[in-house]
Amino acid sequence: MSDLKAIVVNHPLIQHKLTIMRKKETSSKDFRQLLEEIAMLMTYEVTRDFPLKEIDIETPVAKCKAKVLAGKKVGVVPILRAGLGLLNGVVNMIPSARVGHVGMYRDPETLKPVEYYCKLPGDVAERTLIVVDPMLATGGSSAAALSLLKEKGAKNIVLMCLVAAPEGIKVINEEHPDVPVYVAAIDECLNEHGYIVPGLGDAGDRIFGTL
């Protein structure tokens, strides 16, 4: 799967924090904190190409021209429930972002996604939507969520995940070639239960302590 298209954000701080998250003895408290920190660091990369404009300001010393974001509207859409673990990190970096929610779960028998909730800002067509979910495993839930957002009028979407399996990236590339995929790591494969190997277990359970 060498033709996979994904941006791997391999900053040393992200890789260090991800390693701690992978350890089975890491507590839910630490897992949540690390996930939020990684989300902040990844947002830095996701927003790298956001447009800027120049304005006139006055510092305590002198007047000058300085750059600010050029009014780009942003929405953050966590895929419930594990996506909530990334939400605060993104919003900490983009406080003006609106937040939507998409509820998807994976049927344990078919491994197919089932939608159960969707609530979005009314102007999704005008926003860059950063869809967040820690794990991109089979890709089914993320692909279904992206399709749902497009049906609601979204035109500019970015998918941000922590750990991905090659199989999941391939699904997104094929079904949504217009959606950039940002990940902190691409792992080896999926096991027979649809879990990422080596992965870090069930992200939702580890975030919320429901093991």
Summary of the structure (lengths in Angstrom):
residues: 211
radius of gyration: 17.7
end to end distance: 32.4
largest distance: 65.7
contacts: 679
relative contact order: 0.18
helix: 34%
strand: 31%
